[in-house]
Amino acid sequence: MSTFVLVHGSWHDGSAWKAVIDHLETKGHHTFAPTIAGHGKGVNKNVNHAQCTQSIVDYIVGKDLTDIVLLGHSFGGTIIAKVAEAISDGFAGQRQRIRRLIFFDAFVLNDGESLTDNIPPSSQALFDRLARGSDDHTIMMPFEIWREAFLNDADLDLAQSSYAQLSPQAYQPWIDKLNLK
């Protein structure tokens, strides 16, 4: 069986993976879903991309996880790319930490890019405006845009219950340019 580490996307926390964890564990897999630093309700949102990445590195190393399938969804793709750099296997005889990376509907950046470099200009302008208008440099997507962009085929109840699980997204990790050399 495999060990999975599932890394959520923007506005979410690790609990977003509950149904997936339940399914994988019924198949005999070990599954973990840490919450990225600065994500979730009632937490400090003053984080940058490096701190987000380090929180996942610390989780994997702290639990001494090896031979993992590391999956990143959406924004989580930017995190797992940097996690893979940070815990790459560099010494002979060292146990392999990561067996496979999966970018699940995820952002895959080029060297020197940020997440916002990979979204349409109209979305960049909206998110810049939302971040400037917040007290803590976060963005919370308006429900109407959330529904249209992500759940336009869902009924209203599902869209509303999904939206209720979200929390403001720290904007700094989205605008940080990543060194991916």
C-alpha positions as CSV (number, residue, x, y, z in Angstrom):
1,M,0.0,0.0,0.0
2,S,1.0,3.6,-0.4
3,T,1.4,6.6,1.8
4,F,-0.3,9.7,0.5
5,V,0.3,13.3,1.6
6,L,-2.5,15.5,0.2
7,V,-1.8,19.3,0.0
8,H,-4.9,21.4,-0.4
9,G,-5.4,24.5,-2.5
10,S,-6.3,28.1,-1.7
11,W,-9.0,29.1,0.7
12,H,-9.0,25.5,2.1
13,D,-7.3,23.6,4.9
14,G,-6.5,19.9,5.3
15,S,-10.0,19.0,6.2
16,A,-11.0,19.5,2.6
17,W,-9.6,16.0,1.9
18,K,-11.8,14.1,4.4
19,A,-13.8,12.1,1.8
20,V,-10.6,11.3,-0.1
21,I,-8.8,10.2,3.0
22,D,-11.7,8.0,4.0
23,H,-11.7,6.4,0.5
24,L,-8.0,5.8,0.4
25,E,-7.8,4.4,3.9
26,T,-10.6,1.9,3.1
27,K,-8.3,0.7,0.4
28,G,-5.5,0.2,2.9
29,H,-3.4,3.3,2.2
30,H,-2.0,5.6,4.8
31,T,-3.2,9.1,4.1
32,F,-2.2,12.5,5.6
33,A,-3.7,16.0,4.8
34,P,-1.7,18.7,6.6
35,T,-2.9,22.3,6.6
36,I,-0.5,24.7,5.0
37,A,0.7,27.5,7.3
38,G,-1.6,30.6,7.1
39,H,-4.6,28.5,6.0
40,G,-7.8,27.7,7.8
41,K,-10.1,29.7,10.0
42,G,-8.8,31.8,12.9
43,V,-5.1,31.5,12.0
44,N,-2.4,34.1,11.4
45,K,-2.5,34.9,7.6
46,N,0.8,36.8,7.6
47,V,2.8,34.1,5.7
48,N,4.8,34.0,2.6
49,H,5.3,31.1,0.1
50,A,8.5,29.9,1.8
51,Q,6.7,29.6,5.2
52,C,3.8,27.7,3.5
53,T,6.3,25.3,2.0
54,Q,8.3,24.9,5.2
55,S,5.1,23.9,7.1
56,I,4.6,21.0,4.8
57,V,8.3,20.0,4.9
58,D,8.2,20.1,8.7
59,Y,5.0,18.0,8.7
60,I,6.6,15.3,6.5
61,V,9.9,15.3,8.3
62,G,8.3,15.5,11.7
63,K,6.2,12.4,11.0
64,D,9.3,10.7,9.4
65,L,7.2,9.9,6.3
66,T,9.0,8.1,3.5
67,D,8.2,6.8,0.0
68,I,5.2,9.1,-0.2
69,V,2.9,10.1,-3.0
70,L,2.8,13.9,-2.6
71,L,-0.2,15.4,-4.2
72,G,-0.9,19.1,-4.6
73,H,-4.2,20.6,-5.7
74,S,-4.4,24.0,-7.3
75,F,-2.2,26.3,-5.2
76,G,-0.9,23.2,-3.6
77,G,1.0,22.5,-6.8
78,T,3.3,25.4,-6.1
79,I,3.9,24.1,-2.6
80,I,4.8,20.5,-3.6
81,A,7.2,21.7,-6.2
82,K,9.2,23.5,-3.5
83,V,8.7,20.7,-1.0
84,A,10.3,18.3,-3.4
85,E,13.3,20.6,-3.7
86,A,13.6,21.0,0.0
87,I,13.5,17.3,0.9
88,S,15.1,15.8,-2.2
89,D,17.2,12.7,-1.6
90,G,20.8,13.7,-1.6
91,F,22.7,11.1,0.3
92,A,23.5,7.5,-0.5
93,G,21.6,5.1,1.7
94,Q,19.1,7.8,2.8
95,R,15.5,6.7,2.7
96,Q,13.6,8.2,-0.1
97,R,11.0,10.7,1.1
98,I,9.0,11.2,-2.1
99,R,8.2,8.4,-4.5
100,R,5.9,10.4,-6.8
101,L,4.6,13.9,-7.3
102,I,1.0,14.5,-8.5
103,F,-0.1,17.9,-9.7
104,F,-3.9,17.6,-9.4
105,D,-5.6,20.4,-11.3
106,A,-2.6,22.4,-10.0
107,F,-0.4,25.3,-10.8
108,V,2.9,24.3,-12.2
109,L,5.1,27.4,-12.3
110,N,8.3,28.1,-14.2
111,D,11.3,29.6,-12.5
112,G,10.8,33.2,-11.5
113,E,7.0,33.0,-11.8
114,S,4.3,33.6,-9.2
115,L,0.8,32.0,-9.1
116,T,-0.7,35.4,-10.1
117,D,1.5,35.3,-13.2
118,N,-0.6,32.3,-14.3
119,I,-4.1,33.7,-14.0
120,P,-6.0,36.0,-16.3
121,P,-5.3,39.7,-16.0
122,S,-8.9,40.3,-14.9
123,S,-8.5,37.9,-12.0
124,Q,-5.2,39.5,-11.1
125,A,-6.9,42.9,-10.9
126,L,-9.7,41.5,-8.8
127,F,-7.4,39.7,-6.3
128,D,-5.1,42.8,-6.1
129,R,-8.2,44.9,-5.2
130,L,-9.5,42.4,-2.7
131,A,-6.1,42.2,-1.0
132,R,-5.7,45.9,-0.8
133,G,-9.2,46.2,0.7
134,S,-8.6,43.7,3.4
135,D,-7.2,44.4,6.8
136,D,-4.7,41.6,6.6
137,H,-3.6,41.3,2.9
138,T,-5.9,38.4,2.3
139,I,-8.4,37.6,-0.4
140,M,-11.8,36.1,-0.1
141,M,-13.4,35.3,-3.4
142,P,-17.0,36.6,-3.6
143,F,-19.6,33.7,-3.6
144,E,-20.9,34.6,-7.1
145,I,-17.4,34.3,-8.6
146,W,-16.6,31.1,-6.5
147,R,-19.7,29.5,-7.8
148,E,-19.2,30.5,-11.4
149,A,-15.5,29.7,-11.6
150,F,-15.4,26.5,-9.5
151,L,-18.9,25.0,-9.0
152,N,-21.0,26.2,-11.8
153,D,-22.5,22.8,-12.3
154,A,-23.4,22.3,-8.6
155,D,-26.8,22.9,-7.1
156,L,-27.1,26.0,-4.9
157,D,-27.0,23.9,-1.6
158,L,-23.7,22.2,-2.6
159,A,-22.2,25.5,-3.7
160,Q,-23.2,27.3,-0.5
161,S,-21.9,24.4,1.8
162,S,-18.6,24.4,-0.1
163,Y,-18.2,28.1,0.2
164,A,-18.9,27.9,3.9
165,Q,-15.8,25.8,4.4
166,L,-13.5,28.4,2.9
167,S,-11.4,31.0,4.7
168,P,-9.6,34.1,3.5
169,Q,-6.4,33.3,1.5
170,A,-3.1,34.9,2.4
171,Y,-2.2,36.9,-0.8
172,Q,1.6,37.0,-0.3
173,P,2.2,33.4,-1.2
174,W,0.4,34.0,-4.5
175,I,2.6,36.9,-5.5
176,D,5.9,35.6,-4.3
177,K,8.2,34.8,-7.3
178,L,9.5,31.3,-6.9
179,N,13.1,30.1,-7.6
180,L,12.6,26.8,-9.3
181,K,16.1,26.2,-10.7
